[in-house]
Amino acid sequence: QVQLVESGGGLVQPGESLRLSCAASRSISSTHTMAWYRQTPGKQRDLVAQISSGGSTNYADSVKGRFTISRDNAKNTVYLQMNSLNAEDTAVYYCNAYSIYFGSIWGHGTQVTVSS
């Protein structure tokens, strides 16, 4: 069973930055689309950013220009660099790996809180 483990979350003030990491227990990023989602209480889990096996990226409008997703296949890790954070970015962030054949794999999430 492949596992995804997120890390790097925490409490920051508005305008500051965080980098989230998602480590896979086995090498899957070369064949899977990797993505970050986020969810707040009572809200749907929404896509934040994704990167395909070919390296193409896609971002939610709310984070364009502020967040960057990247992938290091050698380390079986995907990153989310988050700059200019604001209170609306407060959420639990989840890592996801997807392929047509294997379906979706989810991490357990990491809390990001932006508050003064």
C-alpha positions in Angstrom: 0.0 0.0 0.0 1.5 3.3 -1.1 1.3 6.1 1.5 1.6 9.8 1.2 2.9 11.9 4.1 2.5 15.6 4.2 4.7 17.9 6.3 5.6 21.6 6.6 2.4 23.0 7.8 2.1 25.4 10.8 1.1 28.8 12.0 2.3 31.9 10.1 1.4 35.5 9.9 -0.2 37.1 6.9 2.3 37.8 4.1 4.7 35.0 5.2 5.6 31.8 3.4 5.5 28.1 3.9 6.7 25.1 1.9 4.7 21.9 2.1 6.2 18.5 1.3 4.5 15.3 0.3 6.7 12.2 0.5 5.5 8.9 -1.1 6.5 5.6 0.4 7.2 4.2 -3.1 8.1 5.8 -6.5 4.9 6.9 -8.1 5.4 10.5 -9.1 6.8 9.5 -12.5 3.5 7.9 -13.6 1.0 9.8 -11.4 -0.5 13.2 -11.5 0.4 14.8 -8.2 -1.8 17.5 -6.6 -2.5 19.6 -3.5 -6.0 20.1 -2.2 -7.3 22.0 0.8 -10.3 21.8 3.0 -11.8 24.0 5.7 -14.6 22.9 8.1 -17.9 22.6 6.3 -16.4 23.2 2.9 -15.6 20.9 0.0 -12.1 19.7 -0.6 -10.8 21.9 -3.4 -7.9 21.6 -5.8 -5.1 24.0 -5.2 -2.4 22.9 -7.6 -1.5 19.9 -9.7 1.4 18.7 -11.7 1.2 16.0 -14.4 3.7 13.2 -15.0 4.9 15.3 -18.0 5.5 18.4 -15.8 2.5 20.6 -16.8 0.9 22.5 -14.0 -2.5 23.9 -13.1 -3.5 26.2 -10.3 -6.7 27.5 -8.7 -7.3 31.1 -9.5 -7.1 32.1 -5.9 -3.4 31.0 -5.6 -2.1 31.8 -9.1 1.1 33.9 -8.8 1.5 33.0 -5.1 1.8 29.2 -5.0 4.2 26.9 -6.9 4.0 23.2 -7.2 7.1 21.2 -8.1 8.1 17.5 -8.2 11.3 15.7 -7.4 10.9 12.2 -8.7 14.3 11.0 -7.3 13.1 11.8 -3.8 9.5 10.6 -4.4 8.4 14.0 -3.2 6.1 16.8 -4.4 6.3 20.4 -2.9 4.0 23.3 -2.6 5.7 26.7 -2.1 3.2 29.1 -0.7 4.0 32.8 -0.7 2.1 35.9 0.4 -0.2 33.8 2.6 -3.4 35.3 3.9 -6.2 34.2 6.3 -8.2 32.7 3.4 -5.4 30.2 2.9 -6.0 28.7 6.3 -7.0 25.0 5.8 -5.9 21.4 6.0 -3.8 20.7 3.0 -3.9 17.2 1.4 -1.5 15.6 -1.0 -3.0 13.5 -3.8 -1.6 11.1 -6.4 -3.8 10.0 -9.3 -3.5 7.6 -12.2 -6.3 6.2 -14.4 -5.3 2.6 -13.5 -4.7 3.0 -9.7 -7.1 5.8 -8.9 -6.4 8.3 -6.1 -4.1 8.0 -3.1 -4.5 10.6 -0.3 -2.3 11.7 2.5 -3.8 12.5 5.9 -3.3 16.3 5.6 -1.3 19.0 7.3 -2.8 22.1 9.0 -1.9 25.5 7.7 -3.1 28.5 9.8 -2.5 32.1 8.7 -3.3 34.5 11.5 -1.9 37.7 13.1 
